[in-house]
Amino acid sequence: MENARLWGRLIDRHHRVLSSETVEIESGDLDTAILELCRRFDIERPIQLPKHQREFESFNTTFFSKEHFTEPIPFYRFEIELIAPPGQHKDHPRLPIEDA
């Protein structure tokens, strides 16, 4: 996954974006990219379940809500989405960067 990025967003109860960051996915290491997003947002790493892996593999996006954190969180959900370079996203035609 060369030049792929991970887009993270903190969302409030009214579906407004509180904060947004993107990080490079180095050598296809998704876990490191998630850790970097958590560091930038100053939040703990969420508990990742098989559901999250399936959603990410199928749709290139998933989210974590308060049930996936061990401490209280000041947001409604933490969403992550893959941003692949043009031409590398054949199975999923929607590119978030093109929506902007």
KOLDREN-745038 format. One record per residue: residue number from 1; residue in three letters; x, y, z of N, C-alpha, C, O in turn. Coordinates in Angstrom, 1 decimal. Atoms other than C-alpha are relative to their C-alpha. Example, Ala and Ser with C-alpha at 12.3 -4.5 7.8 and 13.67 -1.06 7.14 Angstrom:
BEGIN
+-----+---------+--------+--------+--------+--------+--------+--------+--------+--------+--------+--------+--------+--------+
: num : residuo :   n_xx :   n_yy :   n_zz :  ca_xx :  ca_yy :  ca_zz :   c_xx :   c_yy :   c_zz :   o_xx :   o_yy :   o_zz :
+-----+---------+--------+--------+--------+--------+--------+--------+--------+--------+--------+--------+--------+--------+
:   1 :     ala :    0.9 :   -1.2 :    0.0 :   12.3 :   -4.5 :    7.8 :    0.9 :    1.2 :    0.0 :    1.9 :    1.2 :    0.7 :
:   2 :     ser :   -0.9 :   -1.1 :    0.0 :   13.7 :   -1.1 :    7.1 :   -0.8 :    1.1 :    0.8 :   -0.3 :    2.2 :    0.9 :
+-----+---------+--------+--------+--------+--------+--------+--------+--------+--------+--------+--------+--------+--------+
//
This chain:
BEGIN
+-----+---------+--------+--------+--------+--------+--------+--------+--------+--------+--------+--------+--------+--------+
: num : residuo :   n_xx :   n_yy :   n_zz :  ca_xx :  ca_yy :  ca_zz :   c_xx :   c_yy :   c_zz :   o_xx :   o_yy :   o_zz :
+-----+---------+--------+--------+--------+--------+--------+--------+--------+--------+--------+--------+--------+--------+
:   1 :     met :    0.8 :   -1.2 :    0.0 :    0.0 :    0.0 :    0.0 :    0.9 :    1.2 :    0.0 :    1.0 :    1.9 :    1.0 :
:   2 :     glu :   -0.9 :   -1.1 :    0.1 :    2.4 :    2.6 :   -1.2 :   -0.7 :    1.4 :   -0.1 :   -1.7 :    1.5 :   -0.8 :
:   3 :     asn :    0.6 :   -1.4 :   -0.1 :    1.6 :    6.3 :   -0.4 :   -1.4 :    0.0 :    0.5 :   -2.1 :    1.0 :    0.3 :
:   4 :     ala :    1.3 :    0.0 :   -0.5 :   -1.6 :    5.3 :    1.3 :    0.0 :    0.8 :    1.3 :    1.0 :    0.8 :    2.0 :
:   5 :     arg :    0.2 :   -0.7 :   -1.2 :   -2.9 :    7.4 :    4.2 :   -1.2 :   -0.4 :    0.8 :   -2.1 :   -1.0 :    0.2 :
:   6 :     leu :    1.1 :    0.3 :   -0.8 :   -5.2 :    6.9 :    7.1 :   -0.6 :    1.3 :    0.5 :    0.1 :    2.1 :    1.1 :
:   7 :     trp :    0.7 :   -1.2 :   -0.4 :   -7.8 :    9.6 :    7.8 :   -0.7 :   -0.3 :    1.3 :   -1.6 :   -1.2 :    1.3 :
:   8 :     gly :    0.7 :    0.2 :   -1.3 :   -9.0 :    9.9 :   11.4 :   -0.8 :    1.2 :    0.3 :   -0.4 :    2.4 :    0.1 :
:   9 :     arg :    0.9 :   -1.1 :   -0.3 :  -11.9 :   12.0 :   12.6 :   -0.6 :   -0.3 :    1.4 :   -1.0 :   -1.4 :    1.7 :
:  10 :     leu :    0.8 :    0.1 :   -1.3 :  -13.4 :   12.7 :   16.1 :   -1.3 :    0.7 :   -0.3 :   -1.3 :    1.8 :   -0.8 :
:  11 :     ile :    1.3 :   -0.5 :    0.3 :  -17.1 :   13.2 :   15.7 :   -0.8 :    0.2 :    1.3 :   -0.7 :   -0.6 :    2.2 :
:  12 :     asp :    0.9 :   -0.3 :   -1.2 :  -19.6 :   14.7 :   18.2 :   -1.4 :   -0.7 :   -0.3 :   -1.6 :   -1.2 :   -1.3 :
:  13 :     arg :    1.3 :    0.6 :    0.1 :  -23.2 :   13.6 :   18.8 :   -0.9 :    0.5 :   -1.1 :   -1.8 :   -0.1 :   -1.6 :
:  14 :     his :    0.8 :   -0.6 :    1.1 :  -24.5 :   15.9 :   16.1 :    0.7 :   -0.2 :   -1.3 :    0.4 :    0.5 :   -2.3 :
:  15 :     his :   -0.7 :    0.4 :    1.2 :  -22.2 :   14.3 :   13.5 :    0.9 :    1.1 :   -0.6 :    1.1 :    1.2 :   -1.8 :
:  16 :     arg :   -1.0 :   -1.0 :    0.4 :  -19.9 :   17.3 :   13.4 :    1.4 :   -0.4 :    0.3 :    1.7 :   -1.1 :    1.3 :
:  17 :     val :   -1.4 :    0.4 :   -0.2 :  -16.2 :   16.8 :   13.0 :    0.7 :    1.0 :    1.0 :    0.7 :    2.2 :    0.8 :
:  18 :     leu :   -0.7 :   -0.8 :   -1.0 :  -14.4 :   18.0 :   16.1 :    1.5 :    0.2 :   -0.3 :    2.1 :    1.2 :   -0.1 :
:  19 :     ser :   -1.4 :   -0.1 :    0.4 :  -10.9 :   17.2 :   14.8 :    0.2 :   -1.0 :   -1.1 :   -0.4 :   -2.1 :   -1.2 :
:  20 :     ser :   -0.3 :    0.9 :    1.2 :   -9.4 :   15.6 :   11.7 :    1.5 :    0.0 :   -0.2 :    2.1 :    1.0 :   -0.2 :
:  21 :     glu :   -1.4 :    0.1 :    0.2 :   -5.9 :   14.3 :   11.0 :    0.2 :   -1.1 :   -1.1 :   -0.6 :   -2.0 :   -1.2 :
:  22 :     thr :   -0.4 :    1.1 :    0.9 :   -4.2 :   12.2 :    8.3 :    1.4 :   -0.4 :    0.3 :    2.2 :    0.4 :    0.6 :
:  23 :     val :   -1.4 :    0.5 :   -0.2 :   -1.1 :   10.0 :    8.7 :    0.3 :   -1.0 :   -1.1 :   -0.6 :   -1.6 :   -1.7 :
:  24 :     glu :   -0.5 :    1.0 :    1.0 :    1.0 :    8.0 :    6.2 :   -0.1 :   -1.4 :    0.6 :    0.2 :   -1.6 :    1.8 :
:  25 :     ile :   -0.1 :    1.4 :   -0.4 :    0.7 :    4.2 :    6.4 :    1.3 :   -0.5 :   -0.5 :    1.5 :   -0.8 :   -1.7 :
:  26 :     glu :   -1.3 :    0.5 :    0.3 :    4.3 :    3.1 :    6.5 :    0.0 :   -1.5 :   -0.2 :   -0.3 :   -2.2 :    0.7 :
:  27 :     ser :   -0.2 :    1.4 :    0.3 :    5.0 :   -0.3 :    4.9 :   -1.3 :   -0.8 :    0.3 :   -1.2 :   -2.0 :    0.7 :
:  28 :     gly :    1.2 :    0.7 :   -0.2 :    1.3 :   -1.3 :    5.2 :   -0.4 :   -0.3 :    1.4 :   -1.2 :   -1.1 :    1.7 :
:  29 :     asp :    0.2 :    0.2 :   -1.4 :    1.4 :   -1.1 :    9.0 :   -1.1 :    0.8 :    0.5 :   -0.9 :    2.0 :    1.0 :
:  30 :     leu :    1.2 :   -0.7 :   -0.4 :   -2.1 :   -0.1 :    9.9 :    0.0 :    0.3 :    1.5 :   -0.5 :    1.4 :    1.9 :
:  31 :     asp :   -0.1 :   -0.2 :   -1.5 :   -1.6 :   -0.5 :   13.7 :    0.8 :    1.2 :    0.4 :    0.4 :    2.0 :    1.3 :
:  32 :     thr :   -0.9 :   -1.1 :   -0.3 :    1.2 :    2.0 :   13.7 :   -0.7 :    1.3 :   -0.4 :   -0.6 :    2.3 :    0.3 :
:  33 :     ala :    0.7 :   -1.2 :    0.4 :   -0.9 :    4.5 :   11.8 :   -1.1 :    0.3 :    0.9 :   -1.4 :    1.5 :    1.2 :
:  34 :     ile :    1.1 :   -0.3 :   -0.9 :   -3.8 :    4.1 :   14.2 :    0.6 :    0.6 :    1.3 :    0.1 :    1.5 :    1.9 :
:  35 :     leu :   -0.7 :   -0.5 :   -1.2 :   -1.4 :    4.6 :   17.2 :    0.4 :    1.5 :   -0.2 :    0.3 :    2.3 :    0.7 :
:  36 :     glu :   -0.4 :   -1.4 :    0.3 :   -0.1 :    7.8 :   15.5 :   -1.2 :    0.9 :    0.0 :   -1.1 :    2.1 :    0.5 :
:  37 :     leu :    1.2 :   -0.8 :    0.0 :   -3.6 :    9.1 :   15.0 :   -0.4 :    0.3 :    1.5 :   -0.8 :    1.4 :    1.9 :
:  38 :     cys :    0.4 :   -0.1 :   -1.4 :   -4.4 :    8.4 :   18.7 :    1.0 :    1.0 :    0.7 :    0.5 :    1.8 :    1.6 :
:  39 :     arg :   -0.9 :   -1.0 :   -0.6 :   -1.2 :   10.3 :   19.7 :   -0.3 :    1.4 :   -0.4 :   -0.3 :    2.3 :    0.5 :
:  40 :     arg :    0.3 :   -1.4 :    0.5 :   -2.1 :   13.3 :   17.6 :   -1.3 :    0.5 :    0.6 :   -1.4 :    1.7 :    0.9 :
:  41 :     phe :    1.3 :   -0.5 :   -0.6 :   -5.7 :   13.4 :   19.0 :    0.1 :    0.0 :    1.6 :   -0.8 :    0.5 :    2.2 :
:  42 :     asp :   -0.2 :    0.1 :   -1.5 :   -4.3 :   12.7 :   22.6 :   -1.1 :   -0.8 :    0.6 :   -1.7 :   -0.4 :    1.6 :
:  43 :     ile :    1.0 :    0.9 :   -0.5 :   -6.7 :    9.8 :   23.1 :    0.7 :   -1.4 :    0.2 :    1.8 :   -1.6 :   -0.4 :
:  44 :     glu :   -0.6 :    1.4 :   -0.1 :   -6.0 :    6.2 :   24.2 :   -0.4 :   -0.8 :   -1.2 :   -1.3 :   -0.5 :   -1.9 :
:  45 :     arg :    0.3 :    0.9 :    1.1 :   -5.9 :    3.5 :   21.7 :   -1.3 :   -0.8 :    0.3 :   -1.4 :   -1.4 :    1.4 :
:  46 :     pro :    1.2 :    0.7 :   -0.2 :   -9.3 :    1.9 :   21.2 :    0.2 :   -1.5 :    0.0 :    1.2 :   -2.0 :   -0.6 :
:  47 :     ile :    0.0 :    1.5 :    0.1 :  -10.0 :   -1.8 :   21.6 :   -0.5 :   -0.4 :   -1.4 :   -1.6 :    0.0 :   -1.8 :
:  48 :     gln :    0.4 :    0.4 :    1.3 :  -10.0 :   -3.3 :   18.2 :   -0.6 :   -1.4 :    0.0 :    0.0 :   -2.4 :    0.5 :
:  49 :     leu :    0.7 :    1.2 :    0.0 :  -12.5 :   -6.1 :   17.6 :    0.0 :   -0.6 :   -1.4 :    0.3 :    0.1 :   -2.4 :
:  50 :     pro :    0.0 :    0.5 :    1.3 :  -12.8 :   -8.5 :   14.7 :   -1.0 :    0.7 :   -0.9 :   -0.8 :    0.8 :   -2.2 :
:  51 :     lys :    0.9 :   -0.8 :    0.7 :  -15.8 :   -6.4 :   13.6 :    0.7 :    1.2 :   -0.7 :    0.4 :    1.5 :   -1.9 :
:  52 :     his :   -0.7 :   -1.1 :    0.6 :  -13.5 :   -3.5 :   13.0 :    0.9 :   -0.4 :   -1.2 :    1.0 :    0.3 :   -2.2 :
:  53 :     gln :   -0.8 :    0.6 :    1.1 :  -11.1 :   -5.6 :   10.9 :   -0.8 :   -0.3 :   -1.2 :   -0.5 :    0.0 :   -2.4 :
:  54 :     arg :    0.9 :    0.3 :    1.1 :  -14.0 :   -6.9 :    8.8 :   -0.5 :    1.2 :   -0.8 :   -0.5 :    1.3 :   -2.0 :
:  55 :     glu :    0.5 :   -1.3 :    0.6 :  -15.4 :   -3.4 :    8.2 :    1.1 :    0.7 :   -0.8 :    0.8 :    1.1 :   -1.9 :
:  56 :     phe :   -1.1 :   -0.7 :    0.7 :  -12.0 :   -2.0 :    7.3 :    0.4 :   -0.7 :   -1.3 :    0.6 :   -0.1 :   -2.3 :
:  57 :     glu :   -0.3 :    0.7 :    1.2 :  -11.3 :   -4.8 :    4.9 :   -1.0 :    0.1 :   -1.1 :   -0.7 :    0.1 :   -2.3 :
:  58 :     ser :    1.1 :   -0.1 :    1.0 :  -14.7 :   -4.6 :    3.2 :   -0.3 :    1.4 :   -0.5 :   -0.5 :    1.6 :   -1.7 :
:  59 :     phe :    0.4 :   -1.4 :    0.4 :  -15.3 :   -0.8 :    3.2 :    1.1 :    1.0 :    0.1 :    0.9 :    2.2 :   -0.2 :
:  60 :     asn :   -1.1 :   -1.0 :   -0.2 :  -11.9 :    0.8 :    4.0 :   -0.3 :    1.0 :    1.0 :    0.3 :    2.1 :    1.0 :
:  61 :     thr :    0.4 :   -0.9 :   -1.1 :  -13.5 :    2.5 :    7.0 :   -0.6 :   -0.8 :    1.1 :   -1.2 :   -1.9 :    0.9 :
:  62 :     thr :    0.6 :    0.6 :   -1.2 :  -14.6 :    1.7 :   10.5 :    0.0 :    1.1 :    1.1 :    0.5 :    2.2 :    0.9 :
:  63 :     phe :    0.1 :   -1.0 :   -1.0 :  -15.4 :    3.6 :   13.7 :    0.0 :   -0.7 :    1.4 :   -0.2 :   -1.9 :    1.5 :
:  64 :     phe :   -0.1 :    0.5 :   -1.4 :  -14.9 :    3.2 :   17.5 :   -0.9 :    1.0 :    0.8 :   -0.7 :    2.2 :    0.7 :
:  65 :     ser :    0.9 :   -0.8 :   -0.9 :  -17.5 :    4.4 :   20.0 :    0.5 :   -0.2 :    1.5 :    1.5 :   -0.8 :    1.7 :
:  66 :     lys :   -0.5 :    0.0 :   -1.4 :  -17.3 :    4.8 :   23.8 :    0.2 :   -1.4 :    0.6 :    1.0 :   -1.6 :    1.5 :
:  67 :     glu :   -0.1 :    1.4 :   -0.5 :  -17.7 :    1.0 :   24.3 :    1.4 :   -0.6 :   -0.4 :    1.8 :   -1.6 :    0.2 :
:  68 :     his :   -1.3 :    0.5 :    0.4 :  -14.3 :    0.6 :   22.6 :    1.2 :    0.7 :    0.7 :    2.3 :    0.5 :    0.3 :
:  69 :     phe :   -1.0 :   -0.7 :   -0.8 :  -12.4 :    2.8 :   25.1 :   -0.2 :   -0.4 :    1.4 :   -1.3 :   -0.6 :    1.9 :
:  70 :     thr :    0.1 :    0.4 :   -1.4 :  -11.6 :    1.9 :   28.7 :   -0.2 :    1.3 :    0.9 :   -0.5 :    1.1 :    2.1 :
:  71 :     glu :    0.2 :   -1.2 :   -0.7 :  -11.7 :    5.6 :   29.8 :   -1.1 :    0.8 :   -0.7 :   -1.4 :    0.6 :   -1.8 :
:  72 :     pro :    1.0 :   -0.9 :    0.6 :  -14.4 :    8.2 :   29.3 :    0.6 :    0.8 :   -1.2 :    1.7 :    1.2 :   -1.1 :
:  73 :     ile :   -0.5 :   -0.7 :    1.2 :  -14.1 :   10.0 :   25.9 :   -0.9 :    1.3 :   -0.2 :   -2.1 :    1.3 :    0.1 :
:  74 :     pro :    0.8 :   -1.3 :    0.2 :  -15.1 :   13.7 :   25.1 :   -0.5 :    0.1 :   -1.4 :   -0.8 :    1.3 :   -1.8 :
:  75 :     phe :    0.5 :   -0.1 :    1.3 :  -16.4 :   12.8 :   21.7 :   -1.0 :   -1.2 :   -0.2 :   -1.0 :   -2.1 :    0.7 :
:  76 :     tyr :    1.0 :    1.0 :    0.2 :  -19.1 :   10.5 :   20.2 :    0.6 :   -1.3 :   -0.6 :    0.4 :   -2.4 :   -0.2 :
:  77 :     arg :   -0.6 :    1.2 :    0.6 :  -17.0 :    8.3 :   17.9 :    1.3 :    0.5 :   -0.7 :    1.5 :    1.6 :   -1.0 :
:  78 :     phe :   -1.3 :   -0.2 :    0.6 :  -13.5 :    8.0 :   16.4 :   -0.1 :   -0.8 :   -1.3 :   -0.2 :   -2.1 :   -1.3 :
:  79 :     glu :    0.1 :    0.6 :    1.2 :  -13.7 :    7.2 :   12.7 :    1.4 :   -0.1 :   -0.7 :    2.1 :    0.9 :   -0.6 :
:  80 :     ile :   -1.2 :    0.0 :    0.8 :  -10.8 :    6.0 :   10.5 :   -0.4 :   -0.5 :   -1.4 :   -1.4 :   -1.3 :   -1.6 :
:  81 :     glu :    0.3 :    0.3 :    1.4 :  -10.8 :    5.7 :    6.7 :    1.3 :    0.0 :   -0.8 :    2.1 :    0.9 :   -0.6 :
:  82 :     leu :   -1.2 :    0.1 :    0.9 :   -8.2 :    4.6 :    4.1 :   -0.1 :    1.0 :   -1.1 :   -1.2 :    1.1 :   -1.7 :
:  83 :     ile :   -0.1 :   -0.9 :    1.1 :   -7.2 :    7.2 :    1.6 :    1.1 :   -0.6 :   -0.9 :    2.3 :   -0.4 :   -0.6 :
:  84 :     ala :   -1.0 :    0.6 :    0.9 :   -5.5 :    5.3 :   -1.3 :    0.3 :    1.0 :   -1.1 :   -0.6 :    1.7 :   -1.5 :
:  85 :     pro :   -0.3 :   -0.8 :    1.1 :   -3.7 :    7.0 :   -4.1 :   -0.9 :   -0.4 :   -1.2 :   -1.3 :   -1.5 :   -1.3 :
:  86 :     pro :    0.9 :    0.4 :    1.2 :   -5.7 :    7.2 :   -7.4 :    0.6 :   -1.2 :   -0.8 :    1.9 :   -1.3 :   -0.9 :
:  87 :     gly :   -0.4 :    1.2 :    0.8 :   -5.5 :    4.0 :   -9.4 :    0.3 :   -1.2 :    0.9 :    0.3 :   -2.3 :    0.4 :
:  88 :     gln :   -0.2 :    1.1 :   -0.9 :   -4.9 :    1.8 :   -6.3 :   -1.3 :   -0.4 :    0.8 :   -1.2 :   -1.2 :    1.6 :
:  89 :     his :    1.2 :    0.2 :   -0.7 :   -8.5 :    1.8 :   -5.1 :   -1.1 :   -0.6 :   -0.9 :   -2.2 :   -0.1 :   -0.9 :
:  90 :     lys :    0.8 :    0.5 :    1.1 :  -10.1 :   -0.3 :   -7.8 :   -1.3 :   -0.7 :    0.6 :   -2.4 :   -0.5 :    0.0 :
:  91 :     asp :    1.2 :    0.7 :   -0.5 :  -12.6 :   -2.3 :   -5.6 :   -0.9 :    1.0 :    0.7 :   -2.1 :    0.7 :    0.8 :
:  92 :     his :    0.9 :   -1.0 :   -0.7 :  -13.9 :    0.8 :   -3.8 :    0.2 :    1.3 :   -0.8 :    1.2 :    2.0 :   -0.5 :
:  93 :     pro :   -0.2 :   -1.2 :    0.9 :  -14.5 :    3.7 :   -6.3 :    0.0 :    1.3 :    0.8 :    0.5 :    2.3 :    0.2 :
:  94 :     arg :    0.0 :   -1.3 :   -0.7 :  -15.1 :    6.3 :   -3.6 :    1.3 :    0.3 :    0.6 :    1.8 :   -0.5 :    1.4 :
:  95 :     leu :   -1.3 :   -0.4 :   -0.7 :  -12.0 :    8.2 :   -2.6 :   -0.4 :    1.3 :    0.8 :   -0.8 :    2.3 :    0.2 :
:  96 :     pro :    0.4 :   -1.2 :   -0.8 :  -12.6 :   10.6 :    0.3 :    0.7 :    1.3 :   -0.4 :    0.1 :    2.3 :   -0.3 :
:  97 :     ile :   -0.7 :   -1.2 :    0.4 :  -10.0 :   13.0 :   -1.0 :   -0.7 :    0.7 :   -1.2 :   -0.7 :    1.9 :   -1.4 :
:  98 :     glu :    0.7 :   -0.5 :    1.2 :  -12.1 :   13.4 :   -4.2 :   -1.4 :    0.6 :    0.4 :   -2.0 :    1.4 :   -0.3 :
:  99 :     asp :    1.2 :   -0.5 :   -0.5 :  -15.2 :   14.1 :   -2.1 :    0.1 :    1.5 :    0.5 :   -0.9 :    2.2 :    0.6 :
: 100 :     ala :   -0.3 :   -1.3 :   -0.6 :  -13.6 :   17.2 :   -0.6 :   -0.1 :    1.2 :   -1.0 :    0.0 :    2.3 :   -0.6 :
+-----+---------+--------+--------+--------+--------+--------+--------+--------+--------+--------+--------+--------+--------+
//
